[in-house]
Amino acid sequence: MSKSYLLKKAFWWLLTCLICAVAIFWIVPRNDFSAPKKTTVLSLWNVDTFEGGKGSRPSFLGKIAARFEKENDGVLIMVSAKTPSGAKAAMEKGEVPDLLSFGSYFSCGTPLVEPSVWCQGGYALYSFSEDFSKANASNTVLSLGGNNQPLVAAALYGFSGVLFVEDSTTAYVKFLNGEYEYLLGTQRDACRFVSRGVAVKMRALGEFSDLKQYIAPLKEENKKLANAFIEYLLAETSQKLVVEIGMLSAKYDIYGDDAPLQNALEAEKRLYTTSPFMDESASEEMKNAALSVLHGSNKELLKNFLKRS
């Protein structure tokens, strides 16, 4: 076998390999050869301290998070539902989320910037009669659905005497059964009435509301991205979806005539609220002040615990 033949064979073998290599380079997507894009994971804990309207606030936040992820490549937001005691226990062990959504009277023990309200509720008197002037301590039941303070709403509205306070489901059922003429409830009751097709009259109470769900960033790491999510949650497009959980927006009017109870709750502006930093201990003191007002004390003592909305 001649030397020239061997050289020609080697040349054609090398050329074939080169053509295959070039073909593979152009056929296979070039980004397959690049390093994978880094994913930033944000943790978001939701702590409920009061009843909402309907559905789940953690699920709603998960829906908004999914929309945010689609518009921000490389971002993943993990939403977790935590009880107040569970969240506190985790934080005491050093676990801190990037974002915290929490209701009134939850003290996380971690320094917070001024949190934003991403959804809220309101107190209201319900009756099958249009005459709310007859509501008093003997014919009205107060609905309690968590750590909220309906006694404060009752005291500022002008009730006096010893009021009946029941858990929210019991209060709702007793009102429907005619055991009480009036129910001092919340947006949760409005959703219950709508769901069951019960026609009721309602007077929204504008004196006070502590039914607020806040959100705040907790970590310095990824804080810019966390604040971007909060801005997205508070934007009009996201806020209009709050109707899905029967809550109110703190920034926008989101209900119309097709939802008269929620529309009336939304239209009523609340005069007083509580600080987002008020803890359970201060809340208990405030409740005692409300009880004093119901027994004849001046309302100014109670107002010391409150702030203007």
C-alpha positions in Angstrom: 0.0 0.0 0.0 1.5 3.3 -1.2 2.3 6.2 1.1 0.2 8.6 -1.1 -2.8 6.3 -0.7 -2.5 6.3 3.1 -2.2 10.1 3.1 -5.3 10.5 0.9 -7.3 8.1 3.2 -6.2 10.0 6.3 -7.2 13.3 4.7 -10.7 12.1 3.8 -11.2 10.6 7.3 -10.2 13.9 8.9 -12.4 15.9 6.6 -15.4 13.6 7.3 -14.8 14.1 11.1 -14.6 17.9 10.6 -17.9 18.0 8.7 -19.7 15.9 11.3 -18.4 18.1 14.1 -19.5 21.3 12.3 -22.9 19.7 11.6 -23.4 18.8 15.3 -22.4 22.3 16.4 -25.0 23.9 14.2 -27.8 21.4 14.8 -27.6 21.2 18.6 -28.9 24.5 20.1 -26.0 26.6 21.2 -27.5 27.5 24.6 -27.1 23.8 25.5 -23.4 24.5 25.7 -23.9 27.5 28.1 -24.1 27.4 31.8 -27.7 27.0 33.2 -29.4 30.2 34.3 -29.4 30.7 38.0 -32.8 30.5 39.7 -33.5 32.8 42.7 -35.9 31.3 45.2 -37.9 33.5 47.5 -39.8 32.1 50.5 -43.1 33.6 51.4 -44.9 32.7 54.7 -48.6 33.5 55.2 -49.9 33.8 58.7 -53.7 34.2 59.2 -54.9 35.7 62.4 -58.5 36.3 61.4 -61.1 34.8 59.1 -61.0 36.0 55.5 -63.9 36.1 53.1 -63.8 32.8 51.2 -61.1 30.6 49.8 -57.5 30.7 50.9 -55.1 33.6 51.2 -52.0 31.3 50.8 -53.5 29.9 47.6 -54.3 33.4 46.3 -50.7 34.5 47.0 -49.5 31.3 45.2 -51.6 32.4 42.1 -50.1 35.9 42.1 -46.6 34.4 42.6 -47.1 32.1 39.6 -48.0 35.2 37.5 -44.9 37.1 38.8 -42.7 34.1 38.0 -43.9 34.1 34.3 -43.0 37.7 34.0 -39.6 37.4 35.8 -37.5 34.6 34.3 -35.3 32.8 36.9 -37.5 33.6 39.9 -39.3 31.1 42.0 -41.6 32.0 45.0 -42.4 29.3 47.5 -45.6 30.1 49.4 -46.2 28.4 52.7 -49.2 28.6 55.1 -48.1 29.0 58.8 -50.1 29.2 62.0 -49.1 32.0 64.3 -47.5 29.6 66.8 -45.8 27.6 64.0 -44.3 30.7 62.5 -43.1 32.0 65.8 -41.5 28.7 66.7 -39.7 28.5 63.4 -38.4 32.1 63.7 -37.1 31.3 67.2 -35.0 28.6 65.6 -33.6 31.1 63.2 -35.8 30.3 60.2 -36.8 33.6 58.5 -38.7 33.9 55.2 -37.9 36.4 52.5 -41.5 37.7 52.7 -44.0 37.6 55.5 -47.8 38.0 55.0 -49.5 38.3 58.3 -52.7 39.5 60.1 -53.2 41.9 62.9 -51.6 41.1 66.3 -48.9 38.8 65.0 -45.6 39.6 66.5 -42.8 37.8 64.7 -40.0 39.1 66.9 -38.0 40.3 63.8 -37.5 44.0 63.0 -39.9 45.0 60.2 -40.1 48.0 57.9 -43.6 49.5 57.7 -45.6 46.7 56.1 -48.1 47.2 53.3 -51.8 46.1 53.5 -52.5 43.8 50.6 -56.1 42.9 51.5 -58.5 43.8 54.3 -62.0 43.3 55.7 -64.6 45.2 57.6 -67.1 44.9 60.4 -70.9 45.2 59.7 -74.2 44.8 61.4 -76.6 42.3 59.6 -80.3 42.0 60.1 -83.4 40.8 58.3 -84.9 44.2 59.2 -84.0 47.6 57.8 -84.2 49.2 61.3 -80.7 49.1 62.9 -81.6 51.6 65.6 -83.0 48.7 67.8 -79.7 46.8 67.9 -78.6 46.4 71.5 -76.7 44.1 73.9 -79.7 41.8 74.4 -80.6 41.1 70.7 -77.1 41.2 69.0 -74.5 38.5 68.8 -70.9 39.3 68.0 -68.9 37.0 65.6 -65.4 36.1 66.6 -63.3 34.5 63.9 -59.7 34.5 65.1 -57.7 37.1 67.1 -59.7 40.1 65.8 -61.5 42.3 68.3 -65.2 42.8 67.5 -65.8 44.2 71.0 -63.8 47.3 70.0 -66.0 47.7 66.9 -69.1 47.4 69.1 -67.8 49.8 71.8 -66.9 52.5 69.2 -70.3 52.0 67.4 -72.1 52.8 70.6 -73.2 49.5 72.1 -73.4 49.3 75.9 -73.8 46.4 78.4 -72.7 42.8 78.2 -72.6 41.5 74.7 -72.8 37.9 73.5 -69.6 36.8 71.7 -69.7 33.5 69.8 -67.3 31.8 67.4 -68.1 33.0 63.9 -69.9 29.8 62.7 -72.1 29.6 65.9 -72.9 33.3 65.7 -73.9 33.0 62.1 -76.1 29.9 62.7 -77.8 31.4 65.7 -78.6 34.6 63.7 -80.1 32.5 60.9 -82.2 30.5 63.4 -83.7 33.7 64.8 -82.0 33.5 68.2 -80.7 37.0 67.7 -82.1 39.9 65.6 -78.7 41.3 64.7 -75.3 39.9 63.9 -72.2 42.0 64.3 -69.9 40.2 61.8 -67.4 40.7 59.0 -66.8 40.1 55.3 -66.8 36.4 56.1 -70.5 36.6 56.9 -71.2 38.6 53.7 -69.7 35.7 51.7 -71.7 33.1 53.7 -75.0 34.9 53.0 -74.2 35.3 49.3 -73.2 31.6 49.1 -76.4 30.4 50.7 -78.6 32.9 48.8 -79.8 34.5 52.0 -81.1 38.1 51.6 -80.1 40.3 54.5 -79.8 44.0 55.2 -76.4 45.3 56.2 -74.9 48.4 57.8 -71.2 48.7 57.3 -69.4 49.9 60.5 -66.9 52.7 59.8 -65.6 53.3 63.3 -62.9 50.6 63.4 -61.3 47.7 61.6 -58.4 45.5 62.6 -59.1 43.0 59.7 -55.9 43.7 57.7 -53.5 41.4 56.0 -50.0 42.9 55.8 -46.9 42.0 53.8 -43.3 42.9 54.4 -39.8 41.8 53.4 -37.7 40.3 56.2 -34.3 39.6 54.7 -31.7 41.9 53.2 -30.7 39.3 50.8 -32.9 39.5 47.7 -34.7 42.4 49.2 -35.0 44.2 45.9 -36.7 41.3 44.3 -39.0 40.8 47.4 -40.0 44.5 47.1 -40.7 44.0 43.4 -43.1 41.2 44.3 -44.9 43.4 46.9 -45.2 46.1 44.2 -46.7 43.5 41.8 -49.1 42.3 44.5 -50.3 45.8 45.2 -50.7 46.7 41.5 -54.2 47.2 40.3 -54.2 44.1 38.1 -53.5 41.9 41.1 -55.7 43.8 43.5 -58.7 43.4 41.4 -58.3 39.6 41.8 -58.8 40.0 45.6 -62.6 39.6 44.8 -61.8 35.9 44.4 -61.2 35.5 48.1 -64.0 37.9 49.2 -61.7 40.5 50.7 -61.3 44.2 50.0 -58.5 46.1 48.4 -56.7 48.8 50.5 -56.1 50.8 47.3 -58.8 50.2 44.7 -62.6 49.8 44.4 -63.0 46.3 43.1 -66.7 45.5 43.7 -69.8 46.7 41.8 -73.6 46.5 42.0 -73.5 42.7 41.4 -72.0 42.3 44.8 -74.0 44.7 47.0 -72.8 43.5 50.4 -69.1 43.7 49.5 -69.7 46.9 47.6 -71.2 48.5 50.7 -68.3 47.2 52.9 -65.9 48.7 50.4 -67.6 52.1 50.3 -67.4 52.5 54.1 -64.1 54.2 55.1 -62.8 53.1 58.5 -61.9 55.9 61.0 -59.6 53.9 63.3 -57.4 50.9 63.0 -54.5 49.3 65.0 -50.8 49.4 64.5 -49.4 46.5 62.5 -46.9 46.1 65.3 -49.5 45.6 68.0 -49.0 42.2 69.7 -51.4 39.9 71.4 -50.6 41.3 74.9 -51.5 44.9 73.8 -54.6 43.5 72.0 -55.8 42.0 75.2 -55.3 45.4 77.0 -57.3 47.0 74.2 -60.1 44.5 74.6 -60.3 45.3 78.3 -60.5 49.0 77.5 -63.4 48.2 75.1 -65.2 46.3 77.9 -64.8 49.4 80.1 -66.4 51.5 77.4 -69.3 49.1 77.1 -69.8 49.5 80.8 -69.8 53.3 80.7 -66.2 54.5 80.5 -65.1 57.3 78.2 -64.1 56.2 74.7 -60.9 58.2 74.8 -59.3 55.5 76.9 -59.9 53.0 74.1 -58.8 55.4 71.4 -55.3 55.5 73.0 -54.7 52.0 71.6 -55.8 53.1 68.1 -54.5 55.1 65.2 -56.3 56.9 62.4 -56.7 54.9 59.3 
